[in-house]
């Protein structure tokens, strides 16, 4: 791997990158955002003997974004690296055909976000902005205006409620939040689409070691709506005028998601 070339590519977006083998058993291999006396930098850690090669396939200096590919033989993982408001970030990208920064940004948009943007916005470039006629984005969360006339039961509205993508992430706080019902499912890397509680119990009975697969309890088919101020210490506060559907980006479905060790 040409580390010097990799560093030059990151320098084009104003970032630093360090590449090295793992030397700390308490850390895992992958891509992290770390800090030293010069500020934040991208830290790529590789397991000893791993034949992985990291290559930058697209650079957009004006956006301060680049697309990074990790290649092991025929296996490829892609990551969007860039600067979002106040900090550097790295995000695993779904889709084998993604070949550009803008393609990665589109791939990270949930289907409902892409469809709404296509209906309401003619210019493709405008569909990628953090705030436009179709949605408001804060970090990994998208907020799409609810249908006209949407009125949740006032008794079920939560105040100053956090939303989080899982353990290790810093929650975003919504001034007002409403959740519908939904089905409880158990999600892990081996079952990214989730399994029912009965199926989850069957898996544990068949293989006790499955209890260490990093399961998360989630709601499938549930809908979340927010209104008012949405705050997060790493992002500018956004104000949602009226109810908005809350949707998370598609990173969880990317092959490289387990390799991203920095969580927002």
MARNUSE-33522 format. One record per residue: residue number from 1; residue in three letters; x, y, z of N, C-alpha, C in turn. Coordinates in Angstrom, 1 decimal, always signed. Example, Ala and Ser with C-alpha at 12.3 -4.5 7.8 and 13.67 -1.06 7.14 Angstrom:
 num residu   n_xx   n_yy   n_zz  ca_xx  ca_yy  ca_zz   c_xx   c_yy   c_zz
   1    Ala  +13.2   -5.7   +7.8  +12.3   -4.5   +7.8  +13.2   -3.3   +7.8
   2    Ser  +12.8   -2.2   +7.1  +13.7   -1.1   +7.1  +12.9   +0.0   +7.9
END
This chain:
 num residu   n_xx   n_yy   n_zz  ca_xx  ca_yy  ca_zz   c_xx   c_yy   c_zz
   1    Unk   +0.8   -1.2   +0.0   +0.0   +0.0   +0.0   +0.9   +1.2   +0.0
   2    Unk   +0.5   +2.2   -0.8   +1.3   +3.4   -1.0   +0.8   +4.4   +0.1
   3    Unk   +1.4   +4.4   +1.3   +0.9   +5.3   +2.3   +1.1   +6.8   +2.0
   4    Unk   +2.3   +7.1   +1.3   +2.6   +8.5   +1.0   +1.5   +9.0   +0.0
   5    Unk   +1.1   +8.2   -0.9   +0.0   +8.6   -1.9   -1.3   +8.8   -1.1
   6    Unk   -1.6   +7.9   -0.2   -2.8   +8.1   +0.6   -2.8   +9.4   +1.4
   7    Unk   -1.7   +9.7   +2.0   -1.6  +10.9   +2.7   -1.8  +12.2   +1.9
   8    Unk   -1.2  +12.1   +0.6   -1.4  +13.3   -0.3   -2.9  +13.4   -0.7
   9    Unk   -3.6  +12.3   -0.9   -5.0  +12.4   -1.2   -5.8  +13.1   +0.0
  10    Unk   -5.5  +12.7   +1.2   -6.2  +13.3   +2.3   -5.8  +14.7   +2.5
  11    Unk   -4.6  +15.1   +2.2   -4.1  +16.5   +2.3   -4.9  +17.4   +1.4
  12    Unk   -5.4  +16.8   +0.3   -6.2  +17.6   -0.7   -7.5  +18.1   -0.1
  13    Unk   -8.0  +17.4   +0.9   -9.3  +17.9   +1.6   -8.9  +18.5   +2.9
  14    Unk   -7.6  +18.8   +3.2   -7.2  +19.4   +4.4   -7.1  +18.5   +5.6
  15    Unk   -7.0  +17.2   +5.4   -7.0  +16.3   +6.5   -5.7  +15.5   +6.6
  16    Unk   -5.4  +15.0   +7.7   -4.3  +14.1   +8.0   -4.7  +12.7   +8.1
  17    Unk   -3.9  +11.7   +7.7   -4.2  +10.3   +7.9   -2.9   +9.6   +8.4
  18    Unk   -3.1   +8.7   +9.3   -2.0   +7.8   +9.8   -2.4   +6.4   +9.6
  19    Unk   -1.4   +5.6   +9.1   -1.7   +4.2   +8.8   -0.7   +3.3   +9.6
  20    Unk   -1.1   +2.3  +10.3   -0.2   +1.5  +11.0   -0.8   +0.2  +11.5
  21    Unk   +0.0   -0.8  +11.9   -0.5   -2.1  +12.4   -1.0   -1.9  +13.8
  22    Unk   -1.9   -2.8  +14.2   -2.5   -2.8  +15.5   -1.4   -3.1  +16.5
  23    Unk   -1.3   -2.3  +17.6   -0.3   -2.6  +18.7   -1.0   -2.5  +20.0
  24    Unk   -2.3   -2.5  +20.0   -3.1   -2.4  +21.3   -4.2   -3.4  +21.2
  25    Unk   -4.2   -4.4  +22.1   -5.2   -5.4  +22.0   -6.6   -4.9  +22.4
  26    Unk   -6.7   -3.8  +23.0   -8.0   -3.2  +23.4   -8.6   -2.5  +22.3
  27    Unk   -7.9   -2.2  +21.2   -8.5   -1.6  +20.1   -8.8   -2.6  +19.0
  28    Unk   -9.6   -2.2  +18.0   -9.9   -3.1  +16.9   -9.4   -2.5  +15.6
  29    Unk   -9.1   -3.3  +14.7   -8.7   -2.8  +13.4   -9.9   -2.0  +12.7
  30    Unk   -9.5   -1.0  +12.0  -10.6   -0.2  +11.3  -10.1   +1.2  +11.1
  31    Unk  -11.1   +2.1  +10.9  -10.9   +3.5  +10.7  -11.5   +4.3  +11.8
  32    Unk  -10.7   +5.2  +12.4  -11.1   +6.0  +13.5  -10.8   +7.4  +13.3
  33    Unk  -11.4   +8.3  +14.0  -11.1   +9.7  +14.1  -10.4   +9.9  +15.5
  34    Unk   -9.2  +10.3  +15.5   -8.4  +10.5  +16.7   -7.9  +11.9  +16.8
  35    Unk   -7.3  +12.3  +17.9   -6.7  +13.6  +18.0   -5.3  +13.6  +18.7
  36    Unk   -4.5  +14.5  +18.2   -3.2  +14.7  +18.9   -3.0  +16.2  +19.1
  37    Unk   -1.8  +16.7  +19.3   -1.5  +18.1  +19.5   -1.7  +18.9  +18.3
  38    Unk   -1.9  +18.3  +17.1   -2.2  +19.1  +15.9   -3.6  +19.1  +15.5
  39    Unk   -4.5  +18.4  +16.3   -5.9  +18.3  +16.0   -6.3  +16.9  +15.6
  40    Unk   -7.5  +16.8  +14.9   -8.0  +15.6  +14.5   -7.3  +15.0  +13.3
  41    Unk   -7.3  +13.6  +13.2   -6.7  +13.0  +12.1   -7.5  +11.6  +11.9
  42    Unk   -7.4  +11.1  +10.7   -7.9   +9.8  +10.4   -6.9   +8.7  +10.7
  43    Unk   -7.3   +7.7  +11.5   -6.4   +6.7  +12.0   -6.8   +5.4  +11.4
  44    Unk   -6.0   +4.8  +10.5   -6.3   +3.5   +9.9   -5.4   +2.5  +10.6
  45    Unk   -6.1   +1.5  +11.3   -5.3   +0.5  +12.0   -5.5   -0.8  +11.3
  46    Unk   -4.5   -1.6  +11.0   -4.5   -2.8  +10.3   -4.0   -4.0  +11.1
  47    Unk   -4.7   -5.1  +11.1   -4.2   -6.3  +11.9   -2.9   -6.8  +11.2
  48    Unk   -1.9   -7.2  +12.1   -0.7   -7.8  +11.5   -1.0   -8.9  +10.5
  49    Unk   -0.4   -8.9   +9.4   -0.6   -9.9   +8.4   -1.8   -9.7   +7.5
  50    Unk   -2.6   -8.7   +7.8   -3.8   -8.4   +6.9   -3.3   -7.9   +5.6
  51    Unk   -3.8   -8.4   +4.5   -3.3   -8.0   +3.2   -4.2   -6.9   +2.6
  52    Unk   -4.9   -6.2   +3.5   -5.8   -5.1   +3.0   -5.0   -3.9   +2.4
  53    Unk   -5.6   -3.3   +1.4   -5.0   -2.2   +0.7   -6.0   -1.0   +0.7
  54    Unk   -5.7   +0.1   +1.2   -6.6   +1.3   +1.2   -6.2   +2.2   +0.0
  55    Unk   -7.2   +2.6   -0.8   -7.0   +3.4   -2.0   -8.1   +4.5   -2.0
  56    Unk   -7.7   +5.7   -2.3   -8.7   +6.8   -2.5   -9.1   +6.8   -3.9
  57    Unk  -10.4   +6.6   -4.2  -11.0   +6.5   -5.5  -11.6   +7.8   -6.1
  58    Unk  -11.9   +8.8   -5.2  -12.4  +10.1   -5.6  -12.2  +11.1   -4.5
  59    Unk  -11.8  +12.3   -5.0  -11.5  +13.4   -4.1  -12.2  +14.6   -4.5
  60    Unk  -12.9  +15.3   -3.6  -13.6  +16.5   -3.8  -13.1  +17.6   -2.9
  61    Unk  -12.0  +18.3   -3.2  -11.5  +19.3   -2.3  -12.5  +20.4   -1.9
  62    Unk  -13.4  +20.8   -2.9  -14.3  +21.9   -2.6  -15.4  +21.4   -1.6
  63    Unk  -15.6  +20.1   -1.4  -16.6  +19.6   -0.5  -15.9  +19.1   +0.8
  64    Unk  -14.5  +19.0   +0.7  -13.7  +18.4   +1.8  -14.2  +17.0   +2.1
  65    Unk  -14.4  +16.3   +1.0  -14.8  +14.9   +1.1  -14.0  +14.0   +0.2
  66    Unk  -13.8  +12.7   +0.5  -13.2  +11.8   -0.4  -13.8  +10.4   -0.2
  67    Unk  -13.6   +9.6   -1.2  -14.1   +8.2   -1.1  -12.9   +7.3   -1.0
  68    Unk  -12.9   +6.5   +0.1  -11.8   +5.6   +0.4  -12.3   +4.1   +0.2
  69    Unk  -11.5   +3.3   -0.5  -11.8   +1.9   -0.7  -10.8   +1.0   +0.0
  70    Unk  -11.3   +0.0   +0.8  -10.4   -1.0   +1.4  -10.6   -2.3   +0.5
  71    Unk   -9.5   -2.8   +0.0   -9.6   -4.0   -0.9   -8.8   -5.1   -0.3
  72    Unk   -9.4   -6.3   -0.2   -8.8   -7.6   +0.1   -9.2   -8.6   -0.9
  73    Unk   -8.3   -8.8   -1.9   -8.6   -9.6   -3.0   -9.8   -9.1   -3.8
  74    Unk  -10.9   -9.9   -3.9  -12.1   -9.5   -4.6  -13.0   -8.7   -3.7
  75    Unk  -12.8   -8.7   -2.4  -13.6   -8.0   -1.4  -13.3   -6.6   -1.4
  76    Unk  -14.3   -5.7   -1.5  -14.2   -4.3   -1.4  -15.1   -3.6   -0.4
  77    Unk  -14.6   -2.7   +0.4  -15.4   -1.9   +1.3  -15.1   -0.5   +1.0
  78    Unk  -16.2   +0.4   +1.1  -16.0   +1.8   +0.7  -16.4   +2.7   +1.9
  79    Unk  -15.7   +3.8   +2.0  -16.0   +4.7   +3.2  -15.9   +6.1   +2.7
  80    Unk  -16.9   +6.9   +3.1  -17.0   +8.3   +2.8  -16.2   +9.0   +4.0
  81    Unk  -15.2   +9.8   +3.7  -14.4  +10.5   +4.7  -14.5  +12.0   +4.4
  82    Unk  -14.8  +12.8   +5.4  -14.9  +14.2   +5.1  -15.1  +15.0   +6.4
  83    Unk  -15.5  +16.3   +6.1  -15.7  +17.2   +7.2  -17.2  +17.6   +7.2
  84    Unk  -17.9  +17.5   +8.3  -19.3  +17.8   +8.4  -19.5  +18.9   +9.6
  85    Unk  -19.6  +20.1   +9.2  -19.8  +21.2  +10.1  -18.6  +21.5  +11.0
  86    Unk  -18.4  +20.7  +12.0  -17.3  +21.0  +13.0  -16.2  +19.9  +13.1
  87    Unk  -16.4  +18.7  +12.6  -15.5  +17.7  +12.8  -15.3  +16.8  +11.6
  88    Unk  -14.2  +16.1  +11.5  -14.0  +15.1  +10.5  -14.9  +13.9  +10.8
  89    Unk  -15.3  +13.1   +9.8  -16.1  +11.9  +10.0  -15.7  +10.8   +9.0
  90    Unk  -16.0   +9.6   +9.3  -15.9   +8.5   +8.4  -17.2   +7.7   +8.5
  91    Unk  -17.7   +7.3   +7.3  -19.0   +6.6   +7.3  -18.9   +5.4   +6.2
  92    Unk  -19.2   +4.2   +6.6  -19.2   +3.1   +5.7  -20.3   +3.3   +4.7
  93    Unk  -20.0   +2.9   +3.4  -21.0   +3.2   +2.4  -21.5   +1.9   +1.8
  94    Unk  -22.9   +1.7   +1.7  -23.4   +0.5   +1.1  -23.4   +0.7   -0.5
  95    Unk  -23.4   -0.5   -1.1  -23.5   -0.5   -2.6  -22.1   -0.7   -3.3
  96    Unk  -22.0   -1.8   -4.0  -20.8   -2.2   -4.7  -20.4   -1.2   -5.8
  97    Unk  -21.4   -0.6   -6.4  -21.2   +0.2   -7.6  -20.9   +1.6   -7.3
  98    Unk  -20.8   +2.0   -6.0  -20.5   +3.4   -5.7  -19.1   +3.7   -6.1
  99    Unk  -18.9   +4.8   -6.9  -17.6   +5.1   -7.3  -17.2   +6.6   -7.1
 100    Unk  -18.0   +7.4   -6.5  -17.7   +8.8   -6.4  -18.3   +9.3   -5.0
 101    Unk  -17.8  +10.5   -4.6  -18.3  +11.1   -3.4  -19.8  +11.3   -3.4
 102    Unk  -20.2  +11.9   -4.5  -21.7  +12.2   -4.6  -22.5  +10.9   -4.7
 103    Unk  -22.0   +9.9   -5.3  -22.6   +8.6   -5.3  -22.7   +8.0   -3.9
 104    Unk  -21.7   +8.2   -3.1  -21.7   +7.7   -1.7  -22.7   +8.5   -0.9
 105    Unk  -22.8   +9.8   -1.1  -23.8  +10.6   -0.4  -25.2  +10.2   -0.7
 106    Unk  -25.5   +9.9   -2.0  -26.8   +9.4   -2.4  -27.1   +8.0   -1.8
 107    Unk  -26.1   +7.1   -1.8  -26.3   +5.8   -1.2  -26.6   +5.8   +0.3
 108    Unk  -26.1   +6.8   +1.0  -26.3   +6.9   +2.4  -27.7   +7.5   +2.7
 109    Unk  -28.4   +8.0   +1.7  -29.7   +8.5   +2.0  -30.7   +7.4   +2.0
 110    Unk  -31.6   +7.3   +3.0  -32.7   +6.3   +3.0  -33.5   +6.4   +1.7
 111    Unk  -34.2   +5.4   +1.3  -35.0   +5.4   +0.1  -36.1   +6.5   +0.2
 112    Unk  -36.7   +6.7   +1.3  -37.8   +7.7   +1.4  -37.2   +9.1   +1.2
 113    Unk  -36.0   +9.3   +1.7  -35.3  +10.6   +1.5  -35.0  +10.8   +0.0
 114    Unk  -34.5   +9.8   -0.7  -34.2  +10.0   -2.1  -35.4  +10.2   -2.9
 115    Unk  -36.5   +9.5   -2.6  -37.7   +9.7   -3.4  -38.3  +11.0   -3.2
 116    Unk  -38.3  +11.5   -1.9  -38.9  +12.8   -1.6  -38.0  +13.9   -2.3
 117    Unk  -36.7  +13.8   -2.3  -35.8  +14.7   -2.9  -36.0  +14.7   -4.4
 118    Unk  -36.2  +13.6   -5.0  -36.4  +13.5   -6.5  -37.7  +14.2   -6.9
 119    Unk  -38.8  +14.1   -6.0  -40.1  +14.7   -6.3  -40.0  +16.2   -6.2
 120    Unk  -39.3  +16.7   -5.2  -39.4  +18.1   -4.8  -38.2  +19.0   -5.4
 121    Unk  -37.1  +18.3   -5.8  -35.9  +19.1   -6.1  -35.4  +18.7   -7.5
 122    Unk  -35.3  +19.7   -8.4  -34.8  +19.4   -9.8  -33.3  +19.2   -9.8
 123    Unk  -32.5  +20.1   -9.2  -31.1  +20.1   -9.3  -30.5  +19.0   -8.4
 124    Unk  -29.8  +18.0   -9.0  -29.2  +16.9   -8.2  -28.3  +17.4   -7.1
 125    Unk  -27.5  +18.4   -7.4  -26.6  +18.9   -6.4  -27.3  +19.4   -5.1
 126    Unk  -28.5  +20.0   -5.4  -29.3  +20.5   -4.2  -29.8  +19.4   -3.3
 127    Unk  -30.0  +18.2   -3.9  -30.5  +17.1   -3.2  -29.5  +16.6   -2.1
 128    Unk  -28.3  +17.0   -2.2  -27.2  +16.5   -1.3  -26.9  +17.5   -0.1
 129    Unk  -27.6  +18.7   -0.2  -27.3  +19.6   +0.9  -27.9  +19.2   +2.2
 130    Unk  -27.4  +19.8   +3.3  -27.9  +19.4   +4.6  -29.4  +19.9   +4.8
 131    Unk  -29.7  +21.0   +4.2  -31.1  +21.5   +4.3  -31.6  +21.9   +2.9
 132    Unk  -32.7  +21.3   +2.5  -33.3  +21.7   +1.2  -34.8  +21.5   +1.3
 133    Unk  -35.5  +21.6   +0.2  -36.9  +21.5   +0.2  -37.5  +20.1   +0.6
 134    Unk  -36.6  +19.1   +0.6  -37.1  +17.8   +0.9  -36.8  +17.3   +2.3
 135    Unk  -35.7  +17.8   +2.9  -35.3  +17.3   +4.2  -34.4  +18.2   +4.9
 136    Unk  -34.1  +17.9   +6.2  -33.1  +18.5   +7.0  -32.2  +17.4   +7.5
 137    Unk  -30.9  +17.5   +7.4  -30.0  +16.5   +7.9  -29.1  +17.0   +9.0
 138    Unk  -29.0  +16.2  +10.0  -28.0  +16.5  +11.1  -27.2  +15.3  +11.4
 139    Unk  -26.0  +15.2  +11.0  -25.2  +14.0  +11.1  -25.8  +12.9  +10.3
 140    Unk  -26.0  +11.8  +11.0  -26.6  +10.6  +10.3  -28.1  +10.6  +10.2
 141    Unk  -28.7  +11.6  +10.8  -30.2  +11.6  +10.8  -30.8  +12.6   +9.8
 142    Unk  -31.9  +12.1   +9.1  -32.6  +12.9   +8.2  -34.0  +13.1   +8.7
 143    Unk  -34.5  +14.3   +8.5  -35.8  +14.7   +9.0  -36.6  +15.2   +7.7
 144    Unk  -37.7  +14.4   +7.4  -38.5  +14.7   +6.2  -39.9  +15.2   +6.7
 145    Unk  -40.4  +16.3   +6.1  -41.7  +16.8   +6.6  -42.8  +15.7   +6.5
 146    Unk  -43.5  +15.7   +7.6  -44.6  +14.7   +7.7  -45.8  +15.1   +6.8
 147    Unk  -46.6  +14.2   +6.4  -47.8  +14.5   +5.5  -48.6  +15.6   +6.2
 148    Unk  -49.2  +16.4   +5.3  -50.1  +17.5   +5.8  -51.2  +16.9   +6.6
 149    Unk  -51.5  +17.6   +7.7  -52.5  +17.1   +8.6  -52.1  +16.1   +9.7
 150    Unk  -50.8  +15.7   +9.7  -50.3  +14.8  +10.7  -50.4  +15.4  +12.1
 151    Unk  -51.1  +14.7  +13.0  -51.3  +15.2  +14.3  -51.2  +14.0  +15.3
 152    Unk  -50.1  +13.8  +16.0  -49.9  +12.8  +17.0  -50.8  +13.0  +18.2
 153    Unk  -51.0  +12.0  +19.0  -51.7  +12.1  +20.2  -50.9  +12.9  +21.2
 154    Unk  -51.4  +14.1  +21.7  -50.5  +14.9  +22.6  -50.1  +14.2  +23.8
 155    Unk  -50.8  +13.2  +24.3  -50.4  +12.5  +25.5  -49.2  +11.6  +25.2
 156    Unk  -48.9  +11.3  +24.0  -47.7  +10.4  +23.7  -46.5  +11.2  +23.2
 157    Unk  -46.6  +12.5  +23.2  -45.4  +13.3  +22.8  -44.4  +13.4  +23.9
 158    Unk  -43.1  +13.0  +23.6  -42.1  +13.0  +24.6  -41.3  +14.3  +24.4
 159    Unk  -40.8  +14.8  +25.5  -40.0  +16.1  +25.6  -38.5  +15.8  +25.8
 160    Unk  -37.7  +16.5  +25.1  -36.2  +16.4  +25.2  -35.8  +14.9  +25.2
 161    Unk  -36.2  +14.3  +24.1  -36.0  +12.8  +24.0  -34.8  +12.5  +23.1
 162    Unk  -33.9  +11.7  +23.5  -32.7  +11.3  +22.7  -33.0  +10.3  +21.6
 163    Unk  -32.3  +10.4  +20.5  -32.3   +9.4  +19.5  -30.9   +9.0  +19.2
 164    Unk  -30.7   +7.7  +19.1  -29.3   +7.2  +19.0  -29.3   +6.0  +18.1
 165    Unk  -28.1   +5.8  +17.4  -28.0   +4.7  +16.5  -27.5   +3.5  +17.2
 166    Unk  -27.2   +3.6  +18.5  -26.7   +2.4  +19.2  -25.6   +2.7  +20.2
 167    Unk  -25.2   +1.6  +20.9  -24.2   +1.8  +21.9  -22.9   +2.5  +21.4
 168    Unk  -22.4   +3.4  +22.1  -21.2   +4.1  +21.7  -21.4   +5.4  +21.0
 169    Unk  -22.6   +5.7  +20.5  -22.8   +6.9  +19.8  -23.4   +8.0  +20.8
 170    Unk  -23.1   +9.2  +20.4  -23.6  +10.3  +21.2  -25.0  +10.7  +20.7
 171    Unk  -26.0  +10.7  +21.6  -27.4  +10.9  +21.1  -27.6  +12.3  +20.7
 172    Unk  -28.6  +12.4  +19.8  -29.1  +13.7  +19.4  -30.4  +13.9  +20.2
 173    Unk  -30.7  +15.1  +20.7  -31.8  +15.3  +21.5  -32.9  +16.1  +20.8
 174    Unk  -34.1  +15.6  +20.8  -35.2  +16.2  +20.1  -36.1  +16.9  +21.1
 175    Unk  -36.5  +18.2  +20.8  -37.3  +18.9  +21.8  -38.7  +18.2  +21.9
 176    Unk  -39.2  +17.7  +20.9  -40.5  +16.9  +20.9  -40.3  +15.7  +20.0
 177    Unk  -40.8  +14.6  +20.5  -40.7  +13.3  +19.7  -41.9  +12.5  +19.9
 178    Unk  -42.3  +11.8  +18.9  -43.4  +10.9  +18.9  -43.1   +9.6  +18.2
 179    Unk  -43.3   +8.5  +18.9  -43.0   +7.2  +18.3  -44.3   +6.4  +18.1
 180    Unk  -44.4   +5.7  +17.0  -45.6   +4.8  +16.8  -45.1   +3.4  +17.3
 181    Unk  -46.0   +2.5  +17.2  -45.7   +1.1  +17.6  -44.8   +0.5  +16.6
 182    Unk  -44.7   -0.8  +16.6  -43.8   -1.6  +15.7  -43.5   -2.9  +16.3
 183    Unk  -42.8   -3.7  +15.6  -42.4   -5.1  +16.0  -41.0   -5.1  +16.6
 184    Unk  -40.9   -5.7  +17.8  -39.5   -5.8  +18.4  -38.7   -6.8  +17.7
 185    Unk  -37.5   -6.5  +17.3  -36.6   -7.4  +16.6  -35.2   -7.3  +17.2
 186    Unk  -34.4   -8.3  +17.0  -33.1   -8.4  +17.5  -32.1   -8.4  +16.3
 187    Unk  -31.2   -7.4  +16.3  -30.3   -7.2  +15.2  -28.9   -7.4  +15.5
 188    Unk  -28.2   -8.0  +14.6  -26.7   -8.1  +14.7  -26.1   -8.2  +13.3
 189    Unk  -24.8   -8.2  +13.2  -24.1   -8.2  +11.9  -24.5   -9.4  +11.1
 190    Unk  -24.8  -10.5  +11.7  -25.2  -11.7  +11.0  -26.6  -11.7  +10.6
 191    Unk  -27.4  -10.9  +11.2  -28.8  -10.7  +10.9  -29.2   -9.2  +10.9
 192    Unk  -28.6   -8.5   +9.9  -28.8   -7.1   +9.8  -30.3   -6.6   +9.7
 193    Unk  -31.1   -7.5   +9.1  -32.5   -7.2   +8.9  -33.3   -7.5  +10.2
 194    Unk  -32.7   -8.1  +11.2  -33.4   -8.4  +12.4  -34.2   -9.7  +12.4
 195    Unk  -34.4  -10.3  +13.6  -35.2  -11.5  +13.7  -36.1  -11.3  +14.9
 196    Unk  -37.2  -12.0  +14.9  -38.2  -11.9  +15.9  -37.7  -12.4  +17.2
 197    Unk  -38.4  -12.2  +18.3  -37.9  -12.6  +19.6  -37.9  -14.1  +19.7
 198    Unk  -38.9  -14.8  +19.1  -38.9  -16.3  +19.1  -37.8  -16.8  +18.4
 199    Unk  -37.5  -16.3  +17.2  -36.3  -16.7  +16.4  -35.0  -16.5  +17.1
 200    Unk  -34.9  -15.3  +17.8  -33.7  -15.0  +18.6  -33.5  -16.0  +19.7
 201    Unk  -34.6  -16.4  +20.4  -34.4  -17.5  +21.4  -34.0  -18.8  +20.8
 202    Unk  -34.5  -19.1  +19.7  -34.1  -20.4  +19.0  -32.6  -20.4  +18.7
 203    Unk  -32.1  -19.2  +18.2  -30.7  -19.1  +17.8  -29.8  -19.3  +19.1
 204    Unk  -30.2  -18.7  +20.2  -29.4  -18.8  +21.4  -29.4  -20.2  +22.0
 205    Unk  -30.6  -20.9  +21.8  -30.7  -22.3  +22.3  -29.8  -23.2  +21.5
 206    Unk  -29.7  -23.0  +20.2  -28.9  -23.8  +19.3  -27.4  -23.5  +19.4
 207    Unk  -27.1  -22.3  +19.7  -25.7  -21.9  +19.8  -25.5  -20.8  +20.9
 208    Unk  -25.2  -21.3  +22.1  -25.0  -20.3  +23.2  -24.0  -19.2  +22.9
 209    Unk  -23.0  -19.5  +22.1  -22.1  -18.4  +21.8  -22.7  -17.3  +21.0
 210    Unk  -23.9  -17.5  +20.5  -24.5  -16.4  +19.7  -24.9  -15.2  +20.6
 211    Unk  -24.9  -15.4  +21.9  -25.2  -14.3  +22.8  -24.1  -13.3  +22.8
 212    Unk  -23.0  -13.6  +22.2  -21.9  -12.6  +22.2  -21.7  -12.0  +20.8
 213    Unk  -22.8  -12.0  +20.0  -22.7  -11.5  +18.6  -23.1  -10.0  +18.6
 214    Unk  -23.2   -9.4  +19.7  -23.5   -7.9  +19.7  -24.9   -7.6  +19.3
 215    Unk  -25.9   -8.3  +19.8  -27.3   -8.0  +19.4  -27.7   -6.6  +19.9
 216    Unk  -28.7   -6.0  +19.1  -29.3   -4.8  +19.6  -30.8   -5.0  +19.4
 217    Unk  -31.6   -4.5  +20.4  -33.0   -4.6  +20.4  -33.5   -3.4  +19.7
 218    Unk  -34.3   -3.6  +18.6  -34.8   -2.5  +17.8  -36.3   -2.7  +17.5
 219    Unk  -36.9   -1.7  +16.9  -38.3   -1.7  +16.5  -38.4   -1.7  +15.0
 220    Unk  -39.0   -2.7  +14.4  -39.2   -2.8  +12.9  -40.6   -2.3  +12.6
 221    Unk  -40.7   -1.5  +11.6  -42.0   -1.0  +11.2  -42.4   +0.2  +12.0
 222    Unk  -41.7   +0.6  +13.0  -42.0   +1.8  +13.8  -41.7   +3.0  +13.1
 223    Unk  -42.4   +4.1  +13.4  -42.1   +5.4  +12.8  -41.9   +6.4  +13.9
 224    Unk  -40.9   +7.3  +13.7  -40.5   +8.3  +14.6  -40.7   +9.7  +14.0
 225    Unk  -41.3  +10.6  +14.8  -41.4  +12.0  +14.3  -40.9  +12.9  +15.3
 226    Unk  -40.3  +14.0  +14.8  -39.8  +15.0  +15.7  -40.2  +16.4  +15.3
 227    Unk  -40.2  +17.3  +16.3  -40.6  +18.7  +16.0  -39.8  +19.6  +17.0
 228    Unk  -39.5  +20.8  +16.5  -38.7  +21.8  +17.4  -37.2  +21.6  +17.2
 229    Unk  -36.5  +21.9  +18.3  -35.1  +21.9  +18.2  -34.5  +20.5  +18.3
 230    Unk  -33.5  +20.3  +17.5  -32.7  +19.0  +17.6  -31.3  +19.4  +17.8
 231    Unk  -30.7  +19.0  +18.9  -29.4  +19.4  +19.3  -28.4  +18.2  +19.5
 232    Unk  -27.1  +18.5  +19.3  -26.0  +17.6  +19.4  -24.8  +18.4  +19.6
 233    Unk  -23.9  +17.9  +20.4  -22.7  +18.8  +20.7  -21.7  +18.9  +19.6
 234    Unk  -21.8  +18.0  +18.6  -20.9  +18.1  +17.5  -21.5  +18.8  +16.2
 235    Unk  -22.8  +19.2  +16.3  -23.5  +19.7  +15.2  -24.2  +21.0  +15.6
 236    Unk  -24.5  +21.8  +14.6  -25.3  +23.0  +14.8  -26.7  +22.5  +15.1
 237    Unk  -27.4  +23.2  +16.0  -28.8  +22.9  +16.3  -29.7  +23.2  +15.1
 238    Unk  -30.6  +22.3  +14.8  -31.5  +22.6  +13.7  -32.9  +22.7  +14.4
 239    Unk  -33.7  +23.5  +13.7  -35.1  +23.7  +14.2  -36.1  +23.2  +13.1
 240    Unk  -36.9  +22.3  +13.6  -37.9  +21.7  +12.7  -39.2  +22.4  +12.9
 241    Unk  -39.7  +23.1  +11.9  -41.0  +23.8  +11.9  -42.0  +22.8  +11.5
 242    Unk  -42.8  +22.3  +12.4  -43.7  +21.2  +12.2  -43.1  +19.9  +12.3
 243    Unk  -44.0  +18.8  +12.3  -43.5  +17.5  +12.5  -42.8  +16.9  +11.3
 244    Unk  -41.7  +16.2  +11.6  -40.9  +15.6  +10.5  -40.7  +14.1  +10.8
 245    Unk  -40.7  +13.3   +9.8  -40.3  +11.9  +10.0  -38.8  +11.8  +10.2
 246    Unk  -38.4  +10.9  +11.1  -37.0  +10.8  +11.5  -36.5   +9.5  +10.8
 247    Unk  -35.4   +9.6  +10.1  -34.8   +8.5   +9.4  -33.3   +8.5   +9.5
 248    Unk  -32.7   +7.3   +9.7  -31.3   +7.2   +9.9  -30.7   +6.8   +8.6
 249    Unk  -29.4   +7.2   +8.4  -28.8   +6.9   +7.1  -28.6   +5.4   +7.0
 250    Unk  -28.1   +5.0   +5.8  -28.0   +3.5   +5.5  -26.7   +2.9   +5.9
 251    Unk  -25.9   +3.5   +6.7  -24.5   +3.0   +7.0  -24.6   +1.6   +7.5
 252    Unk  -25.6   +1.3   +8.4  -25.7   +0.0   +9.0  -25.7   -1.2   +8.0
 253    Unk  -26.2   -0.9   +6.8  -26.2   -2.0   +5.8  -25.0   -2.1   +4.9
 254    Unk  -23.9   -1.3   +5.3  -22.7   -1.3   +4.5  -21.8   -2.4   +4.9
 255    Unk  -21.1   -3.1   +4.0  -20.2   -4.2   +4.4  -19.1   -3.7   +5.3
 256    Unk  -18.7   -2.4   +5.2  -17.6   -1.9   +6.0  -18.0   -1.3   +7.3
 257    Unk  -19.3   -1.4   +7.7  -19.8   -0.7   +8.9  -19.0   -1.2  +10.1
 258    Unk  -18.7   -2.5  +10.3  -18.0   -2.9  +11.5  -16.6   -2.4  +11.6
 259    Unk  -16.0   -1.9  +10.5  -14.7   -1.3  +10.5  -14.6   +0.1  +10.9
 260    Unk  -15.7   +0.8  +11.0  -15.7   +2.2  +11.5  -15.8   +2.2  +13.0
 261    Unk  -14.7   +2.7  +13.6  -14.7   +2.6  +15.1  -15.1   +3.9  +15.7
 262    Unk  -15.1   +5.0  +14.9  -15.5   +6.3  +15.5  -17.0   +6.4  +15.3
 263    Unk  -17.7   +6.7  +16.4  -19.2   +6.9  +16.4  -19.6   +8.3  +16.7
 264    Unk  -20.5   +8.9  +16.0  -21.0  +10.2  +16.2  -21.7  +10.3  +17.5
END
